Amino acid sequence: MENIIIDDAIQLVKYYPNYKASLKWYLDKDVCKQVDNRDEVYDLDLLKRMYQYLNKNGYLFYIKYKNRLCGDVCLQFNGDVAIVISKEYQNRHIGRKVMQGIIELAKEKGYKQLHAEIYSFNKQSQNMFLSAGFTRADAENFVISLG
């Protein structure tokens, strides 16, 4: 899988171990709560295990915004989508643009549907997925048909 250029400012960079950069956004309690509904931050071991799992089970990318890594996104082989953007880069429409790139990748790979589980308290992520074309299947599940 090659890198994906989203626009002049955003690109998806194929995963490679860069824990120094990525651990920073998983050391933020608010980000960990948004993503995993956990009150503790990640440690290096948990981060490595997560990335190893996602990389084995999907297309895993870092999100690069204006030449700085600021998050990650994974399109899993089963159609699940997960995205994390560090707090300082949120609310810049990066996630929405990244999701459009992931939707295009999914279409190229022959996916019929994508889904994302987003905690009911995470209105910010829910709104981002809705703006990217997903619909609410229930309180915490969002889907998009790629027909």
MODELLER restraints for C-alpha pairs under 7 A, 6 or more apart:
rsr = mdl.restraints
at = mdl.atoms
rsr.add(forms.Gaussian(group=physical.xy_distance, feature=features.Distance(at['CA:1:A'], at['CA:14:A']), mean=6.82, stdev=0.5))
rsr.add(forms.Gaussian(group=physical.xy_distance, feature=features.Distance(at['CA:2:A'], at['CA:14:A']), mean=6.30, stdev=0.5))
rsr.add(forms.Gaussian(group=physical.xy_distance, feature=features.Distance(at['CA:3:A'], at['CA:12:A']), mean=5.50, stdev=0.5))
rsr.add(forms.Gaussian(group=physical.xy_distance, feature=features.Distance(at['CA:3:A'], at['CA:13:A']), mean=4.73, stdev=0.5))
rsr.add(forms.Gaussian(group=physical.xy_distance, feature=features.Distance(at['CA:3:A'], at['CA:14:A']), mean=5.39, stdev=0.5))
rsr.add(forms.Gaussian(group=physical.xy_distance, feature=features.Distance(at['CA:4:A'], at['CA:11:A']), mean=5.61, stdev=0.5))
rsr.add(forms.Gaussian(group=physical.xy_distance, feature=features.Distance(at['CA:4:A'], at['CA:12:A']), mean=4.92, stdev=0.5))
rsr.add(forms.Gaussian(group=physical.xy_distance, feature=features.Distance(at['CA:4:A'], at['CA:13:A']), mean=6.71, stdev=0.5))
rsr.add(forms.Gaussian(group=physical.xy_distance, feature=features.Distance(at['CA:5:A'], at['CA:11:A']), mean=4.37, stdev=0.5))
rsr.add(forms.Gaussian(group=physical.xy_distance, feature=features.Distance(at['CA:5:A'], at['CA:12:A']), mean=6.32, stdev=0.5))
rsr.add(forms.Gaussian(group=physical.xy_distance, feature=features.Distance(at['CA:6:A'], at['CA:97:A']), mean=6.97, stdev=0.5))
rsr.add(forms.Gaussian(group=physical.xy_distance, feature=features.Distance(at['CA:6:A'], at['CA:98:A']), mean=6.82, stdev=0.5))
rsr.add(forms.Gaussian(group=physical.xy_distance, feature=features.Distance(at['CA:6:A'], at['CA:101:A']), mean=6.17, stdev=0.5))
rsr.add(forms.Gaussian(group=physical.xy_distance, feature=features.Distance(at['CA:9:A'], at['CA:65:A']), mean=5.43, stdev=0.5))
rsr.add(forms.Gaussian(group=physical.xy_distance, feature=features.Distance(at['CA:9:A'], at['CA:66:A']), mean=4.84, stdev=0.5))
rsr.add(forms.Gaussian(group=physical.xy_distance, feature=features.Distance(at['CA:10:A'], at['CA:64:A']), mean=5.59, stdev=0.5))
rsr.add(forms.Gaussian(group=physical.xy_distance, feature=features.Distance(at['CA:10:A'], at['CA:65:A']), mean=4.63, stdev=0.5))
rsr.add(forms.Gaussian(group=physical.xy_distance, feature=features.Distance(at['CA:10:A'], at['CA:66:A']), mean=6.47, stdev=0.5))
rsr.add(forms.Gaussian(group=physical.xy_distance, feature=features.Distance(at['CA:11:A'], at['CA:63:A']), mean=6.14, stdev=0.5))
rsr.add(forms.Gaussian(group=physical.xy_distance, feature=features.Distance(at['CA:11:A'], at['CA:64:A']), mean=5.23, stdev=0.5))
rsr.add(forms.Gaussian(group=physical.xy_distance, feature=features.Distance(at['CA:11:A'], at['CA:65:A']), mean=6.73, stdev=0.5))
rsr.add(forms.Gaussian(group=physical.xy_distance, feature=features.Distance(at['CA:12:A'], at['CA:61:A']), mean=5.56, stdev=0.5))
rsr.add(forms.Gaussian(group=physical.xy_distance, feature=features.Distance(at['CA:12:A'], at['CA:62:A']), mean=5.68, stdev=0.5))
rsr.add(forms.Gaussian(group=physical.xy_distance, feature=features.Distance(at['CA:12:A'], at['CA:63:A']), mean=4.92, stdev=0.5))
rsr.add(forms.Gaussian(group=physical.xy_distance, feature=features.Distance(at['CA:12:A'], at['CA:64:A']), mean=6.10, stdev=0.5))
rsr.add(forms.Gaussian(group=physical.xy_distance, feature=features.Distance(at['CA:13:A'], at['CA:61:A']), mean=5.14, stdev=0.5))
rsr.add(forms.Gaussian(group=physical.xy_distance, feature=features.Distance(at['CA:13:A'], at['CA:62:A']), mean=5.07, stdev=0.5))
rsr.add(forms.Gaussian(group=physical.xy_distance, feature=features.Distance(at['CA:13:A'], at['CA:63:A']), mean=6.38, stdev=0.5))
rsr.add(forms.Gaussian(group=physical.xy_distance, feature=features.Distance(at['CA:13:A'], at['CA:64:A']), mean=6.84, stdev=0.5))
rsr.add(forms.Gaussian(group=physical.xy_distance, feature=features.Distance(at['CA:14:A'], at['CA:60:A']), mean=6.36, stdev=0.5))
rsr.add(forms.Gaussian(group=physical.xy_distance, feature=features.Distance(at['CA:14:A'], at['CA:61:A']), mean=4.56, stdev=0.5))
rsr.add(forms.Gaussian(group=physical.xy_distance, feature=features.Distance(at['CA:14:A'], at['CA:62:A']), mean=6.47, stdev=0.5))
rsr.add(forms.Gaussian(group=physical.xy_distance, feature=features.Distance(at['CA:15:A'], at['CA:60:A']), mean=5.51, stdev=0.5))
rsr.add(forms.Gaussian(group=physical.xy_distance, feature=features.Distance(at['CA:15:A'], at['CA:61:A']), mean=4.71, stdev=0.5))
rsr.add(forms.Gaussian(group=physical.xy_distance, feature=features.Distance(at['CA:15:A'], at['CA:62:A']), mean=5.94, stdev=0.5))
rsr.add(forms.Gaussian(group=physical.xy_distance, feature=features.Distance(at['CA:21:A'], at['CA:69:A']), mean=6.91, stdev=0.5))
rsr.add(forms.Gaussian(group=physical.xy_distance, feature=features.Distance(at['CA:23:A'], at['CA:44:A']), mean=6.98, stdev=0.5))
rsr.add(forms.Gaussian(group=physical.xy_distance, feature=features.Distance(at['CA:25:A'], at['CA:86:A']), mean=4.90, stdev=0.5))
rsr.add(forms.Gaussian(group=physical.xy_distance, feature=features.Distance(at['CA:26:A'], at['CA:32:A']), mean=6.18, stdev=0.5))
rsr.add(forms.Gaussian(group=physical.xy_distance, feature=features.Distance(at['CA:26:A'], at['CA:41:A']), mean=6.08, stdev=0.5))
rsr.add(forms.Gaussian(group=physical.xy_distance, feature=features.Distance(at['CA:26:A'], at['CA:42:A']), mean=5.54, stdev=0.5))
rsr.add(forms.Gaussian(group=physical.xy_distance, feature=features.Distance(at['CA:27:A'], at['CA:41:A']), mean=5.00, stdev=0.5))
rsr.add(forms.Gaussian(group=physical.xy_distance, feature=features.Distance(at['CA:27:A'], at['CA:42:A']), mean=5.94, stdev=0.5))
rsr.add(forms.Gaussian(group=physical.xy_distance, feature=features.Distance(at['CA:28:A'], at['CA:41:A']), mean=6.32, stdev=0.5))
rsr.add(forms.Gaussian(group=physical.xy_distance, feature=features.Distance(at['CA:29:A'], at['CA:39:A']), mean=6.37, stdev=0.5))
rsr.add(forms.Gaussian(group=physical.xy_distance, feature=features.Distance(at['CA:29:A'], at['CA:40:A']), mean=6.29, stdev=0.5))
rsr.add(forms.Gaussian(group=physical.xy_distance, feature=features.Distance(at['CA:29:A'], at['CA:41:A']), mean=5.51, stdev=0.5))
rsr.add(forms.Gaussian(group=physical.xy_distance, feature=features.Distance(at['CA:31:A'], at['CA:86:A']), mean=6.93, stdev=0.5))
rsr.add(forms.Gaussian(group=physical.xy_distance, feature=features.Distance(at['CA:31:A'], at['CA:87:A']), mean=6.71, stdev=0.5))
rsr.add(forms.Gaussian(group=physical.xy_distance, feature=features.Distance(at['CA:32:A'], at['CA:38:A']), mean=5.89, stdev=0.5))
rsr.add(forms.Gaussian(group=physical.xy_distance, feature=features.Distance(at['CA:32:A'], at['CA:39:A']), mean=6.99, stdev=0.5))
rsr.add(forms.Gaussian(group=physical.xy_distance, feature=features.Distance(at['CA:32:A'], at['CA:41:A']), mean=6.06, stdev=0.5))
rsr.add(forms.Gaussian(group=physical.xy_distance, feature=features.Distance(at['CA:33:A'], at['CA:39:A']), mean=5.94, stdev=0.5))
rsr.add(forms.Gaussian(group=physical.xy_distance, feature=features.Distance(at['CA:34:A'], at['CA:122:A']), mean=5.91, stdev=0.5))
rsr.add(forms.Gaussian(group=physical.xy_distance, feature=features.Distance(at['CA:35:A'], at['CA:84:A']), mean=6.99, stdev=0.5))
rsr.add(forms.Gaussian(group=physical.xy_distance, feature=features.Distance(at['CA:54:A'], at['CA:60:A']), mean=6.42, stdev=0.5))
rsr.add(forms.Gaussian(group=physical.xy_distance, feature=features.Distance(at['CA:54:A'], at['CA:74:A']), mean=6.83, stdev=0.5))
rsr.add(forms.Gaussian(group=physical.xy_distance, feature=features.Distance(at['CA:57:A'], at['CA:76:A']), mean=5.66, stdev=0.5))
rsr.add(forms.Gaussian(group=physical.xy_distance, feature=features.Distance(at['CA:57:A'], at['CA:77:A']), mean=5.93, stdev=0.5))
rsr.add(forms.Gaussian(group=physical.xy_distance, feature=features.Distance(at['CA:58:A'], at['CA:74:A']), mean=6.40, stdev=0.5))
rsr.add(forms.Gaussian(group=physical.xy_distance, feature=features.Distance(at['CA:58:A'], at['CA:75:A']), mean=5.47, stdev=0.5))
rsr.add(forms.Gaussian(group=physical.xy_distance, feature=features.Distance(at['CA:58:A'], at['CA:76:A']), mean=3.81, stdev=0.5))
rsr.add(forms.Gaussian(group=physical.xy_distance, feature=features.Distance(at['CA:58:A'], at['CA:77:A']), mean=4.91, stdev=0.5))
rsr.add(forms.Gaussian(group=physical.xy_distance, feature=features.Distance(at['CA:59:A'], at['CA:74:A']), mean=5.48, stdev=0.5))
rsr.add(forms.Gaussian(group=physical.xy_distance, feature=features.Distance(at['CA:59:A'], at['CA:75:A']), mean=5.15, stdev=0.5))
rsr.add(forms.Gaussian(group=physical.xy_distance, feature=features.Distance(at['CA:59:A'], at['CA:76:A']), mean=6.13, stdev=0.5))
rsr.add(forms.Gaussian(group=physical.xy_distance, feature=features.Distance(at['CA:60:A'], at['CA:73:A']), mean=5.99, stdev=0.5))
rsr.add(forms.Gaussian(group=physical.xy_distance, feature=features.Distance(at['CA:60:A'], at['CA:74:A']), mean=4.38, stdev=0.5))
rsr.add(forms.Gaussian(group=physical.xy_distance, feature=features.Distance(at['CA:60:A'], at['CA:75:A']), mean=6.60, stdev=0.5))
rsr.add(forms.Gaussian(group=physical.xy_distance, feature=features.Distance(at['CA:61:A'], at['CA:72:A']), mean=5.60, stdev=0.5))
rsr.add(forms.Gaussian(group=physical.xy_distance, feature=features.Distance(at['CA:61:A'], at['CA:73:A']), mean=5.42, stdev=0.5))
rsr.add(forms.Gaussian(group=physical.xy_distance, feature=features.Distance(at['CA:61:A'], at['CA:74:A']), mean=6.25, stdev=0.5))
rsr.add(forms.Gaussian(group=physical.xy_distance, feature=features.Distance(at['CA:62:A'], at['CA:69:A']), mean=6.51, stdev=0.5))
rsr.add(forms.Gaussian(group=physical.xy_distance, feature=features.Distance(at['CA:62:A'], at['CA:71:A']), mean=5.74, stdev=0.5))
rsr.add(forms.Gaussian(group=physical.xy_distance, feature=features.Distance(at['CA:62:A'], at['CA:72:A']), mean=4.19, stdev=0.5))
rsr.add(forms.Gaussian(group=physical.xy_distance, feature=features.Distance(at['CA:62:A'], at['CA:73:A']), mean=6.36, stdev=0.5))
rsr.add(forms.Gaussian(group=physical.xy_distance, feature=features.Distance(at['CA:63:A'], at['CA:69:A']), mean=5.70, stdev=0.5))
rsr.add(forms.Gaussian(group=physical.xy_distance, feature=features.Distance(at['CA:63:A'], at['CA:70:A']), mean=5.76, stdev=0.5))
rsr.add(forms.Gaussian(group=physical.xy_distance, feature=features.Distance(at['CA:63:A'], at['CA:71:A']), mean=4.94, stdev=0.5))
rsr.add(forms.Gaussian(group=physical.xy_distance, feature=features.Distance(at['CA:63:A'], at['CA:72:A']), mean=5.13, stdev=0.5))
rsr.add(forms.Gaussian(group=physical.xy_distance, feature=features.Distance(at['CA:63:A'], at['CA:73:A']), mean=6.93, stdev=0.5))
rsr.add(forms.Gaussian(group=physical.xy_distance, feature=features.Distance(at['CA:64:A'], at['CA:70:A']), mean=5.95, stdev=0.5))
rsr.add(forms.Gaussian(group=physical.xy_distance, feature=features.Distance(at['CA:70:A'], at['CA:85:A']), mean=5.81, stdev=0.5))
rsr.add(forms.Gaussian(group=physical.xy_distance, feature=features.Distance(at['CA:70:A'], at['CA:86:A']), mean=5.53, stdev=0.5))
rsr.add(forms.Gaussian(group=physical.xy_distance, feature=features.Distance(at['CA:70:A'], at['CA:89:A']), mean=6.66, stdev=0.5))
rsr.add(forms.Gaussian(group=physical.xy_distance, feature=features.Distance(at['CA:71:A'], at['CA:84:A']), mean=5.18, stdev=0.5))
rsr.add(forms.Gaussian(group=physical.xy_distance, feature=features.Distance(at['CA:71:A'], at['CA:85:A']), mean=4.19, stdev=0.5))
rsr.add(forms.Gaussian(group=physical.xy_distance, feature=features.Distance(at['CA:71:A'], at['CA:86:A']), mean=5.70, stdev=0.5))
rsr.add(forms.Gaussian(group=physical.xy_distance, feature=features.Distance(at['CA:72:A'], at['CA:83:A']), mean=5.75, stdev=0.5))
rsr.add(forms.Gaussian(group=physical.xy_distance, feature=features.Distance(at['CA:72:A'], at['CA:84:A']), mean=5.33, stdev=0.5))
rsr.add(forms.Gaussian(group=physical.xy_distance, feature=features.Distance(at['CA:72:A'], at['CA:85:A']), mean=6.64, stdev=0.5))
rsr.add(forms.Gaussian(group=physical.xy_distance, feature=features.Distance(at['CA:73:A'], at['CA:82:A']), mean=5.58, stdev=0.5))
rsr.add(forms.Gaussian(group=physical.xy_distance, feature=features.Distance(at['CA:73:A'], at['CA:83:A']), mean=4.22, stdev=0.5))
rsr.add(forms.Gaussian(group=physical.xy_distance, feature=features.Distance(at['CA:73:A'], at['CA:84:A']), mean=6.37, stdev=0.5))
rsr.add(forms.Gaussian(group=physical.xy_distance, feature=features.Distance(at['CA:74:A'], at['CA:81:A']), mean=5.73, stdev=0.5))
rsr.add(forms.Gaussian(group=physical.xy_distance, feature=features.Distance(at['CA:74:A'], at['CA:82:A']), mean=5.32, stdev=0.5))
rsr.add(forms.Gaussian(group=physical.xy_distance, feature=features.Distance(at['CA:74:A'], at['CA:83:A']), mean=6.51, stdev=0.5))
rsr.add(forms.Gaussian(group=physical.xy_distance, feature=features.Distance(at['CA:75:A'], at['CA:81:A']), mean=4.84, stdev=0.5))
rsr.add(forms.Gaussian(group=physical.xy_distance, feature=features.Distance(at['CA:75:A'], at['CA:82:A']), mean=6.88, stdev=0.5))
rsr.add(forms.Gaussian(group=physical.xy_distance, feature=features.Distance(at['CA:75:A'], at['CA:102:A']), mean=6.95, stdev=0.5))
rsr.add(forms.Gaussian(group=physical.xy_distance, feature=features.Distance(at['CA:79:A'], at['CA:113:A']), mean=6.47, stdev=0.5))
rsr.add(forms.Gaussian(group=physical.xy_distance, feature=features.Distance(at['CA:79:A'], at['CA:114:A']), mean=4.64, stdev=0.5))
rsr.add(forms.Gaussian(group=physical.xy_distance, feature=features.Distance(at['CA:79:A'], at['CA:115:A']), mean=6.05, stdev=0.5))
rsr.add(forms.Gaussian(group=physical.xy_distance, feature=features.Distance(at['CA:80:A'], at['CA:114:A']), mean=5.88, stdev=0.5))
rsr.add(forms.Gaussian(group=physical.xy_distance, feature=features.Distance(at['CA:80:A'], at['CA:115:A']), mean=4.97, stdev=0.5))
rsr.add(forms.Gaussian(group=physical.xy_distance, feature=features.Distance(at['CA:80:A'], at['CA:116:A']), mean=5.60, stdev=0.5))
rsr.add(forms.Gaussian(group=physical.xy_distance, feature=features.Distance(at['CA:81:A'], at['CA:114:A']), mean=6.77, stdev=0.5))
rsr.add(forms.Gaussian(group=physical.xy_distance, feature=features.Distance(at['CA:81:A'], at['CA:115:A']), mean=6.09, stdev=0.5))
rsr.add(forms.Gaussian(group=physical.xy_distance, feature=features.Distance(at['CA:81:A'], at['CA:116:A']), mean=5.25, stdev=0.5))
rsr.add(forms.Gaussian(group=physical.xy_distance, feature=features.Distance(at['CA:82:A'], at['CA:116:A']), mean=6.64, stdev=0.5))
rsr.add(forms.Gaussian(group=physical.xy_distance, feature=features.Distance(at['CA:95:A'], at['CA:128:A']), mean=6.77, stdev=0.5))
rsr.add(forms.Gaussian(group=physical.xy_distance, feature=features.Distance(at['CA:96:A'], at['CA:128:A']), mean=5.77, stdev=0.5))
rsr.add(forms.Gaussian(group=physical.xy_distance, feature=features.Distance(at['CA:96:A'], at['CA:131:A']), mean=6.84, stdev=0.5))
rsr.add(forms.Gaussian(group=physical.xy_distance, feature=features.Distance(at['CA:96:A'], at['CA:132:A']), mean=5.51, stdev=0.5))
rsr.add(forms.Gaussian(group=physical.xy_distance, feature=features.Distance(at['CA:99:A'], at['CA:132:A']), mean=6.38, stdev=0.5))
rsr.add(forms.Gaussian(group=physical.xy_distance, feature=features.Distance(at['CA:100:A'], at['CA:132:A']), mean=6.48, stdev=0.5))
rsr.add(forms.Gaussian(group=physical.xy_distance, feature=features.Distance(at['CA:107:A'], at['CA:146:A']), mean=6.57, stdev=0.5))
rsr.add(forms.Gaussian(group=physical.xy_distance, feature=features.Distance(at['CA:111:A'], at['CA:146:A']), mean=6.91, stdev=0.5))
rsr.add(forms.Gaussian(group=physical.xy_distance, feature=features.Distance(at['CA:112:A'], at['CA:145:A']), mean=5.99, stdev=0.5))
rsr.add(forms.Gaussian(group=physical.xy_distance, feature=features.Distance(at['CA:112:A'], at['CA:146:A']), mean=4.96, stdev=0.5))
rsr.add(forms.Gaussian(group=physical.xy_distance, feature=features.Distance(at['CA:112:A'], at['CA:147:A']), mean=5.54, stdev=0.5))
rsr.add(forms.Gaussian(group=physical.xy_distance, feature=features.Distance(at['CA:113:A'], at['CA:143:A']), mean=6.91, stdev=0.5))
rsr.add(forms.Gaussian(group=physical.xy_distance, feature=features.Distance(at['CA:113:A'], at['CA:144:A']), mean=5.61, stdev=0.5))
rsr.add(forms.Gaussian(group=physical.xy_distance, feature=features.Distance(at['CA:113:A'], at['CA:145:A']), mean=4.40, stdev=0.5))
rsr.add(forms.Gaussian(group=physical.xy_distance, feature=features.Distance(at['CA:113:A'], at['CA:146:A']), mean=5.39, stdev=0.5))
rsr.add(forms.Gaussian(group=physical.xy_distance, feature=features.Distance(at['CA:114:A'], at['CA:143:A']), mean=5.57, stdev=0.5))
rsr.add(forms.Gaussian(group=physical.xy_distance, feature=features.Distance(at['CA:114:A'], at['CA:144:A']), mean=5.38, stdev=0.5))
rsr.add(forms.Gaussian(group=physical.xy_distance, feature=features.Distance(at['CA:114:A'], at['CA:145:A']), mean=6.66, stdev=0.5))
rsr.add(forms.Gaussian(group=physical.xy_distance, feature=features.Distance(at['CA:115:A'], at['CA:141:A']), mean=6.96, stdev=0.5))
rsr.add(forms.Gaussian(group=physical.xy_distance, feature=features.Distance(at['CA:115:A'], at['CA:142:A']), mean=5.46, stdev=0.5))
rsr.add(forms.Gaussian(group=physical.xy_distance, feature=features.Distance(at['CA:115:A'], at['CA:143:A']), mean=4.31, stdev=0.5))
rsr.add(forms.Gaussian(group=physical.xy_distance, feature=features.Distance(at['CA:115:A'], at['CA:144:A']), mean=6.55, stdev=0.5))
rsr.add(forms.Gaussian(group=physical.xy_distance, feature=features.Distance(at['CA:116:A'], at['CA:141:A']), mean=5.80, stdev=0.5))
rsr.add(forms.Gaussian(group=physical.xy_distance, feature=features.Distance(at['CA:116:A'], at['CA:142:A']), mean=5.20, stdev=0.5))
rsr.add(forms.Gaussian(group=physical.xy_distance, feature=features.Distance(at['CA:116:A'], at['CA:143:A']), mean=6.52, stdev=0.5))
rsr.add(forms.Gaussian(group=physical.xy_distance, feature=features.Distance(at['CA:117:A'], at['CA:140:A']), mean=5.49, stdev=0.5))
rsr.add(forms.Gaussian(group=physical.xy_distance, feature=features.Distance(at['CA:117:A'], at['CA:141:A']), mean=4.59, stdev=0.5))
rsr.add(forms.Gaussian(group=physical.xy_distance, feature=features.Distance(at['CA:117:A'], at['CA:142:A']), mean=6.36, stdev=0.5))
rsr.add(forms.Gaussian(group=physical.xy_distance, feature=features.Distance(at['CA:118:A'], at['CA:125:A']), mean=6.98, stdev=0.5))
rsr.add(forms.Gaussian(group=physical.xy_distance, feature=features.Distance(at['CA:118:A'], at['CA:126:A']), mean=6.49, stdev=0.5))
rsr.add(forms.Gaussian(group=physical.xy_distance, feature=features.Distance(at['CA:118:A'], at['CA:140:A']), mean=5.01, stdev=0.5))
rsr.add(forms.Gaussian(group=physical.xy_distance, feature=features.Distance(at['CA:118:A'], at['CA:141:A']), mean=6.22, stdev=0.5))
rsr.add(forms.Gaussian(group=physical.xy_distance, feature=features.Distance(at['CA:119:A'], at['CA:140:A']), mean=5.35, stdev=0.5))
rsr.add(forms.Gaussian(group=physical.xy_distance, feature=features.Distance(at['CA:120:A'], at['CA:139:A']), mean=6.13, stdev=0.5))
rsr.add(forms.Gaussian(group=physical.xy_distance, feature=features.Distance(at['CA:120:A'], at['CA:140:A']), mean=5.46, stdev=0.5))
rsr.add(forms.Gaussian(group=physical.xy_distance, feature=features.Distance(at['CA:133:A'], at['CA:144:A']), mean=6.59, stdev=0.5))
rsr.add(forms.Gaussian(group=physical.xy_distance, feature=features.Distance(at['CA:134:A'], at['CA:142:A']), mean=5.91, stdev=0.5))
rsr.add(forms.Gaussian(group=physical.xy_distance, feature=features.Distance(at['CA:134:A'], at['CA:143:A']), mean=5.13, stdev=0.5))
rsr.add(forms.Gaussian(group=physical.xy_distance, feature=features.Distance(at['CA:134:A'], at['CA:144:A']), mean=4.57, stdev=0.5))
rsr.add(forms.Gaussian(group=physical.xy_distance, feature=features.Distance(at['CA:135:A'], at['CA:142:A']), mean=5.40, stdev=0.5))
rsr.add(forms.Gaussian(group=physical.xy_distance, feature=features.Distance(at['CA:135:A'], at['CA:143:A']), mean=5.42, stdev=0.5))
rsr.add(forms.Gaussian(group=physical.xy_distance, feature=features.Distance(at['CA:135:A'], at['CA:144:A']), mean=6.25, stdev=0.5))
rsr.add(forms.Gaussian(group=physical.xy_distance, feature=features.Distance(at['CA:136:A'], at['CA:142:A']), mean=4.51, stdev=0.5))
rsr.add(forms.Gaussian(group=physical.xy_distance, feature=features.Distance(at['CA:136:A'], at['CA:143:A']), mean=6.52, stdev=0.5))
rsr.add(forms.Gaussian(group=physical.xy_distance, feature=features.Distance(at['CA:137:A'], at['CA:143:A']), mean=6.39, stdev=0.5))
